[in-house]
Amino acid sequence: MNITELTVHELQDKLKNKEITITEITKAYTDRINEKEKDVQAFVTILTDEANKKAQIIQQNIEKGEITGEFAGIPIGIKDNMCTKGVKTTCSSRMLENFIAPYDATVVEKLNRENMIDLGKLNMDEFAMGGSTEYSYFKKTRNPWNLNKVPGGSSGGSAAAVAANLVPWALGSDTGGSIRQPSSFCGVVGLKPTYGLVSRYGLVAFASSLDQIGPITKDVYDSAMLLNLIAGHDEKDTTSAKQEKIDYTKCLKNDVKGLKIGIPKEFFGDGINSEVKEILKNAIQTYKELGAEIEEFSLDIAQYALATYYIIACAEASSNLGRFDGIRYGYRSKEFKSLKELYKKSRSEGFGAEVKRRIILGTYVLSSGYYDAYYKKAQQVRTLVMNEFNKGFEKYDVILTPTSPTVAFDIGAKSSNPLEMYLSDICTVSVNIAGLPGISIPCGVDKEGMPIGMQLIGNRFGEETILNAAYTLEQVIKFREKYKPEFRK
């Protein structure tokens, strides 16, 4: 039995049957990190020693009957833009290279209440800005299926760590596809919840009206379990929604008879790789055979979504990153002669090229004389995007699209061409603009054996519907049984 290949719910079953212990699980993962991290480069901060010590304490307390929770001792990895008290939270940036958070993010508090074990902080594109995890200040994370390929981004460390069995599951954040796209590239399940369902308190902000924390897991059941743990209203987050508590595992009925699935033709046009289209056609046919009602329709806001997203996201990034000035906290330049020079040199040296690019773009669209032409217009188009989705959900329960137009690309292939990199988000950004839930599940591989992801989009707070639809297809495709990362070089 290879412990690290098991899902969390499989680990829980073996713990209940006393086939394994918490210490054995944690040691299996720390050994796996010691073996494979040098190839994958998924972590910014590794906490293996602390994890093994904590596992021993939890195991002893379980044996004494002092801890009884079903998630006690289950390891997890956390993206490095979520505050963890006493542990570095760097956002993979030189700006926060030595920042140790003085408090826990709300999602981290919730995991700690369950006595879960943090294996470490996972690599990402700097301040979550990027689609390949090549824009980290510290290292380039590699895709476990092929180490010469990117894992996607910005939650590339989280997706790669789950795919490589370095962690059983992980938390990521999604601003324009940053959970779903790397999950597609790495052949795992990534869920972006409805905006407001999961607290953003303690998440270092990129674009506050778009950011959302969510799970990256080995299968859909684990995704539902982790969503159970992190969802819920939080008074510390003013954008947090008051929703009735739901057990998302109970919606996994393995039945889609009568489910109405809309296929937007704009998401299957030019620019979508032919192998991606073929694999998704097979998935759509499977849904038909399972009794779902499939219909093609037009979602014609797709062509405007990418421009709208980058205007809004860069504007909010410009505002949010203004706090990193070399004075209050973060990186400070060692040589300066005036306050102005301190600001300039600290920000110039502390931020990477992609972050600077987005700050400049955002400052421009917010500036006097351009605000109405760009930012205001983008917010108006955002309303149109929401309205188009609302119309779609009057007719359909779920909207099905590719997660990404391509499979994972080679490291270095797009990092020097920002526009080409931005086009990788074409299928995912509209979901964030509209504040909707979306899930990516692997549904096949291309000729080179690289994973292909399918995205299911639900109506606001429609997580139950998309989770069940994803779970039902997963039971038929059995992706994890057929395919495994090969760590090709």
Buried (B, 14 or more C-beta within 10 A) or exposed (E): EEBBBBBBBBBBEBBEEEEBBBBBBBBBBBBBBEEBBEEBBBBBBBBBEBBBEBBBBBBEBBEEEEBEEEBBBBBBBBBBBBBBBEBBBBBBBBBBBEBEBEEBBBBBBBBBEBBBBBBBBBBBBBBBBBBBBBBBBBBBBBBBBBBBBBBBBBBBBBBBBBBBBBBBBBBBBBBBBBBBBBBBBBBBBBBBBBBBBBBBBBBBBBBBBBBBBBBBBBBBBBBBBBBBBBBBEBEEBEBBBEBEEBEBBEBBEEBBEEBBBBBBEBBBEEEBBEBBBEBBEEBBEBBEEBEBBBEEBEBEBBEBBBBBBBBBBBBBBBBBBEEBBBEEEBBBBEEBEEEEEBBBBBBEBBBBEBBBBBBEBBBBBBEEEEBEEBBEBBBEBBEBBBEBBEEBBEEBBBBBBBBBBBBBBEBEBBBEEBEEBBBBBBBBBBBBBBBBBBBBBBBBBBEEBBBBBBBBBBBBBBBBBBBBBBBBBBEBBEBBEEBBBEBBE
